[in-house]
Amino acid sequence: MAELETQTKLKAIAHLVLQFIPRTKTNTVGLAPSDEELTALYENRLDTTRRAQVLAYIANDQEIHERWIRCVETLAYIDELETTQTNTVKNKKNFFRSALEYLTAKPVLSGGFSTAAIIVLVMAILPQQQEINIQLSLNEAYSSWGGSLPTEWDALASDQKPTPTYSSKRSFFDEPKVKSSIQRVLETGFKISLSTIGAAPFKSYGINATNLTPLAYTDVNTIMSTLEYNALLQTGQLAGLAALQCKINSNSPRLNSLSKNLQQLQQQFNALQSVETKALSLTMKSNNNAALCATAQYIVSLITATP
C-alpha cells in the first residue's frame, strides 16, 4: 500500500510539472501514442525510445496530455480497487460494479480515452475479478470451517484416515525427486492451506512443510502468466482444504463453494499443457464435490510420490 501511495504521489507531481511546460508539436517525434500505448506507459511496458517519444507528446500536445490524465485517473482507480479488494470488499460483485460505475461516471470517452481502450480495461478486469472471487471463497472456508478441521480429523476413525506409504525402492543412493515448476506452484498453494489449517492432520498423508517446495512467480514468469500461476496456486489451496474435508465428509455442503470454481481454474491454466495440468483437466472437468475430492487426491499423490 505504501508503494502504491508513493507511485501515486510521484505521478501527481509529474502531472503538475507538465501543466507548466510550453507545448509545441515541433518537439514531438514518431507517431502520436494510442490509448494502448498510454496504458503501456502507465504500466512501464514501453522501451526507452518509445517511452521518450510518448512523454514528448504528453508534454507538447494538449489533447494527448488530457488523454493521459484521464488514462492515469482510470488506471489508478482500478489499481486502488485491486489493492483493497480482499481486505475491504465483502460483496463479490462490488469490484467489477465499482469499476464500471467509475468508467461511466467519468467523461473518459469525451476526453479521448477511446471505447476500445475501455473495452481492453474491462476485459483485463474480468479474469482478475474471477481470481479475487475464488480467493474470497477460499478465505471464507479458512475462517468459517478450516480451523475446526484438525479437531474433526482427530475424531475420525483410524481406518478412515490414509496410511502413508513409502517406496521400498528408496535407498541412500536414490536421486532426489525432481519436481516440475507446475508441481512446485501447486505445492506452494497446498502449503498455504497447511500453514493456515495446521500441519498435524496432514501427517496422516506423510506431508509436512519440509517436503513441500514453494515457488514464487518471479521464478516462473517466463513460462506462465500471472493468471496461470495464481490459478495453480489456488488449485493447491483447494486441494489442501479438500484433502481433509473429503475424508471427514465428502458430501458436506462445506465443499460446495469450493467445487464451483474447478472449471474456471482449469480453464485459466489449461494452456500450459503439462503432464500435471492434463491430469488435472480430467479431474476438474465438472464443478462438483466428487471432482474436487479427485483433484485433491491427485495433488496429494503428486506430492507424496517417491522417485
C-alpha positions in Angstrom: 0.0 0.0 0.0 2.8 2.4 0.8 4.5 1.7 -2.5 1.2 2.4 -4.3 0.8 5.7 -2.4 4.3 6.7 -3.3 3.8 6.0 -7.0 0.5 7.9 -7.0 2.3 11.0 -5.4 5.1 10.8 -8.0 2.6 10.7 -10.8 0.7 13.6 -9.4 3.9 15.7 -9.2 4.7 14.8 -12.8 1.2 15.9 -13.9 1.7 19.2 -12.1 5.0 19.8 -13.8 3.5 19.0 -17.3 0.9 21.7 -16.7 3.6 24.4 -16.8 5.6 23.1 -19.8 5.1 25.2 -23.0 3.6 22.9 -25.6 4.6 22.8 -29.2 4.2 19.8 -31.6 7.6 20.6 -33.2 9.2 18.9 -30.2 7.5 15.5 -30.9 9.0 12.6 -32.8 7.3 9.5 -34.1 3.6 8.6 -34.3 1.1 10.1 -31.8 0.5 7.5 -29.0 -2.6 5.3 -29.0 -4.6 4.7 -25.9 -3.0 1.3 -25.6 0.5 2.9 -25.6 -0.6 5.4 -22.9 -1.7 2.4 -20.8 1.7 0.7 -21.5 3.4 3.9 -20.4 1.5 3.8 -17.1 2.5 0.2 -16.6 6.1 0.8 -17.5 6.0 -1.5 -20.5 7.4 0.8 -23.2 11.0 0.6 -24.4 13.3 3.5 -23.8 13.0 5.1 -27.2 9.2 4.9 -27.5 8.8 6.0 -23.9 10.7 9.2 -24.6 8.6 9.8 -27.7 5.3 9.3 -25.8 6.4 11.6 -23.0 7.3 14.3 -25.5 3.8 14.1 -27.0 2.2 14.3 -23.5 4.4 17.3 -22.7 3.7 19.1 -26.0 0.3 18.1 -27.2 -2.7 19.4 -25.2 -5.2 16.8 -26.4 -2.8 13.9 -25.7 -1.9 15.4 -22.3 -5.6 15.4 -21.4 -6.0 11.8 -22.6 -3.0 10.8 -20.5 -4.5 12.4 -17.4 -7.8 10.6 -17.9 -5.9 7.3 -18.6 -4.0 7.7 -15.3 -7.1 8.6 -13.3 -8.9 5.5 -14.6 -6.0 3.1 -14.2 -5.1 4.4 -10.8 -8.6 3.9 -9.6 -8.6 0.3 -10.8 -5.2 -0.3 -9.1 -6.7 1.0 -5.8 -9.7 -1.3 -6.1 -7.4 -4.3 -6.8 -5.2 -3.4 -3.8 -8.0 -3.1 -1.3 -10.4 -5.7 -2.6 -9.5 -8.7 -0.5 -9.4 -6.7 2.7 -12.4 -4.4 2.4 -14.9 -5.8 -0.1 -17.5 -8.2 1.2 -19.8 -8.4 -1.8 -18.1 -10.3 -4.6 -19.7 -8.2 -7.3 -18.5 -4.9 -5.9 -15.2 -4.7 -7.6 -16.5 -5.1 -11.2 -19.5 -2.9 -10.5 -17.5 -0.1 -8.9 -15.0 -0.1 -11.8 -17.9 0.2 -14.4 -19.6 2.9 -12.4 -16.4 4.9 -12.3 -15.8 4.5 -16.0 -19.3 5.5 -17.0 -19.4 8.4 -14.5 -16.1 10.0 -15.6 -16.1 11.7 -19.0 -13.4 9.4 -20.3 -15.0 8.9 -23.7 -15.4 12.6 -24.4 -11.9 13.2 -23.2 -10.4 11.0 -25.9 -9.8 7.8 -23.9 -11.4 5.6 -26.6 -14.1 3.0 -26.3 -11.7 0.3 -27.5 -9.3 1.2 -24.6 -12.2 0.9 -22.1 -13.1 -2.5 -23.5 -9.5 -3.6 -23.1 -9.6 -2.5 -19.5 -12.9 -4.3 -18.8 -11.5 -7.5 -20.4 -8.4 -7.2 -18.2 -10.5 -6.7 -15.1 -12.8 -9.7 -15.6 -10.3 -12.5 -15.2 -8.8 -10.7 -12.1 -12.3 -10.4 -10.7 -12.8 -14.1 -11.1 -9.5 -14.7 -9.4 -10.5 -12.4 -6.5 -13.8 -14.2 -6.1 -12.1 -17.6 -5.8 -9.7 -16.3 -3.2 -12.6 -14.8 -1.3 -14.3 -18.2 -1.2 -11.0 -19.8 0.0 -10.6 -17.1 2.7 -14.2 -17.8 3.8 -13.5 -21.5 4.0 -10.4 -20.9 6.1 -12.2 -18.6 8.5 -15.6 -20.4 8.8 -14.6 -24.1 9.0 -10.9 -24.6 8.2 -9.9 -24.0 11.8 -12.1 -26.9 13.0 -10.6 -29.5 10.6 -7.7 -30.6 13.0 -10.2 -31.4 15.8 -12.6 -33.2 13.4 -9.6 -35.1 11.9 -8.5 -36.3 15.4 -12.1 -37.6 15.9 -12.0 -39.5 12.6 -11.6 -43.3 12.9 -8.2 -44.6 12.2 -9.4 -46.8 9.4 -10.9 -43.8 7.6 -7.5 -41.9 7.6 -4.9 -42.5 4.9 -1.9 -44.6 5.7 1.4 -43.0 4.4 3.2 -45.4 2.0 6.9 -45.3 1.3 8.5 -46.9 -1.7 10.7 -49.9 -0.9 12.9 -48.9 -3.8 14.1 -45.8 -2.0 17.7 -46.0 -0.8 20.5 -43.8 0.2 21.7 -44.0 -3.4 18.5 -42.8 -5.0 18.5 -39.4 -6.8 16.1 -36.9 -5.1 12.8 -36.5 -7.0 12.9 -33.6 -9.5 9.8 -31.6 -9.2 8.4 -29.7 -12.2 7.5 -26.0 -11.9 3.8 -26.8 -12.2 4.1 -29.2 -9.2 6.0 -26.7 -7.1 3.4 -24.0 -7.7 0.7 -26.4 -6.7 2.7 -27.3 -3.6 3.0 -23.5 -2.8 -0.8 -23.3 -2.7 -1.0 -26.6 -0.7 1.5 -25.2 1.8 -0.7 -22.1 2.3 -3.6 -24.4 3.4 -1.3 -26.5 5.6 0.0 -23.4 7.3 -3.5 -21.9 7.7 -5.2 -25.0 8.9 -2.4 -26.5 10.9 0.2 -29.2 10.0 -1.0 -32.1 12.3 -3.7 -33.6 10.1 -1.5 -33.7 7.0 0.9 -36.0 8.8 -1.5 -38.8 8.0 -0.7 -38.3 4.4 3.0 -38.1 5.1 3.0 -34.4 4.2 4.7 -31.7 6.2 6.1 -28.3 5.5 9.6 -29.6 4.8 8.6 -31.8 1.8 6.7 -29.0 0.1 8.8 -26.9 -2.2 7.3 -23.4 -2.8 8.0 -21.4 -6.0 7.5 -17.7 -6.4 6.0 -16.2 -9.6 9.3 -14.4 -10.3 10.9 -17.8 -10.8 8.4 -18.9 -13.5 7.3 -15.6 -15.1 8.9 -16.7 -18.4 6.8 -19.8 -18.7 3.4 -18.8 -17.3 1.3 -15.7 -16.8 0.2 -14.3 -13.5 -3.3 -15.6 -14.0 -1.9 -19.1 -14.7 0.3 -19.0 -11.7 -2.5 -17.8 -9.4 -4.9 -20.4 -10.8 -2.4 -23.2 -9.9 -1.8 -21.6 -6.5 -5.5 -21.5 -5.8 -5.9 -25.1 -7.0 -3.3 -26.1 -4.5 -5.1 -24.4 -1.7 -8.4 -26.1 -2.7 -6.6 -29.4 -2.6 -5.3 -28.7 0.9 -8.8 -28.0 2.3 -10.4 -30.8 0.3 -7.8 -33.4 1.2 -9.1 -33.3 4.8 -12.8 -32.4 4.3 -13.3 -35.2 1.7 -12.1 -37.8 4.2 -14.2 -36.3 7.0 -17.4 -36.0 4.9 -17.2 -35.8 1.1 -20.9 -34.8 0.9 -20.5 -31.8 3.2 -22.0 -28.5 1.9 -18.7 -27.0 3.0 -17.2 -28.2 -0.3 -19.9 -26.7 -2.5 -18.5 -23.2 -2.6 -15.1 -24.5 -3.4 -16.1 -27.1 -6.1 -17.9 -24.5 -8.2 -14.5 -22.9 -9.0 -13.0 -26.0 -10.6 -13.7 -25.5 -14.2 -12.9 -21.8 -14.0 -9.4 -22.6 -12.6 -8.8 -25.3 -15.0 -9.5 -23.0 -18.0 -7.0 -20.5 -16.7 -4.1 -22.9 -16.6 -5.1 -25.3 -19.4 -2.9 -23.7 -22.0 0.2 -24.8 -20.1 -0.2 -28.3 -21.5 2.0 -30.1 -19.0 1.6 -33.7 -17.7 0.2 -32.3 -14.4 -2.3 -29.9 -16.0 -3.5 -32.5 -18.4 -4.2 -34.9 -15.5 -5.9 -32.1 -13.5 -8.1 -31.2 -16.5 -9.6 -34.7 -16.3 -10.5 -34.3 -12.6 -11.6 -30.7 -12.8 -14.0 -31.1 -15.8 -17.0 -30.8 -13.5 -18.0 -28.4 -10.8 -19.0 -30.9 -8.1 -17.7 -32.3 -4.8 -16.6 -35.6 -6.4 -14.4 -33.8 -8.9 -13.0 -31.6 -6.1 -12.1 -34.7 -4.0 -10.5 -36.4 -7.0 -8.5 -33.2 -7.7 -7.3 -33.2 -4.1 -6.4 -36.8 -4.2 -4.3 -36.3 -7.4 -2.4 -33.4 -5.9 -1.7 -35.4 -2.7 -0.4 -38.3 -4.8 1.8 -35.9 -6.8 3.3 -34.5 -3.6 3.8 -37.9 -1.9 5.1 -39.8 -4.9 8.6 -41.1 -4.4 11.3 -41.2 -7.2 
